[in-house]
Amino acid sequence: MSDGVLVATDLDRTLIYSLAAAGDPRPGERPWVVVERLDGRVVSYVTELAAARWAALAAQRCVVPVTTRTPAQLARVQLPGPPARWAVAANGGVLLVDGEPDPAWSARVRAALDAVAGIDEARAALARACADDPGARQYAVPGLFCYAVVDRPAFAEHRLSELRTWAAAAGWGVSLQGRKLYVVPTVLTKSAAVAEVAGRADAQVVLAAGDSLLDTDLLEHATLAVRPGHGELADAGWIRPHVTALGTRGIAASEDILGWFADRSSELGRQLPSGSGG
């Protein structure tokens, strides 16, 4: 469903939360709603209010989950309400339409990646960055990007600086989110994939939310955007005139983000010409 307004939101630490990222429950708060399990273990939650707000928003608007997760990791997330027709995975590397990768988008991504250093070079640079962390676990999303799960206390800051220097010259970006250290091509962006969806959905307005450096381009290119009071962007004091910086931190931030989406989408939807959207 679309009235010319598209809602694109990051998931982890923006909309959904692990126990480590959620913070403490508020006094008298009802149990959180489970939205992700892995091997029978609960991985991610939203609050009861956030679950209700997401279900209402998904029933009324074109909502697009946007994530650095792989499609398989994204498939584990079961949000309430109707399923999203479109979703963006692998930081824009994969555009999912009704749960299946879009071949035309995949071909465009492969062509764009020819302009930057190859993933083998990135994996080697990431391995050097993790050299002082014997417990680091390294992974790759084939043909797209790589990341590592690191021990933050054991991770050497000078290694991060060296990795950023390599990345800047090679056409890659670096983002450290909690224990996950991502190395992602700069041509691989969430905003490009969301722009593609907006075109297909005939959306004139894009509302966006995110918390990390990998969300910067998504927020920059949105009509209006919002970020929580935690995360890389908040820690850096990152602000823009069209971006609302919330003070709310932890799992409660998703309630305020979804409330912001509902209010702004209603306001902007009324301002669009009658019959816009598709």
HURA-V127912 format. One record per helix or strand. SS is the DSSP state (h for helix, s for strand). FROM is the first residue (numbers start at 1). TO is the last residue. If there is no record, write none. Layout:
SS|FROM|TO + SS|FROM|TO
This chain:
s|5|10 + s|12|12 + s|16|17 + h|19|22 + s|33|38 + s|41|46 + h|48|60 + s|62|66 + h|71|75 + s|77|77 + s|86|89 + h|90|92 + s|94|97 + s|100|101 + h|103|113 + h|119|129 + s|137|141 + s|145|149 + h|152|154 + h|157|170 + s|172|177 + s|180|185 + h|190|201 + s|205|209 + h|213|220 + s|224|227 + h|232|235 + s|243|245 + h|252|271
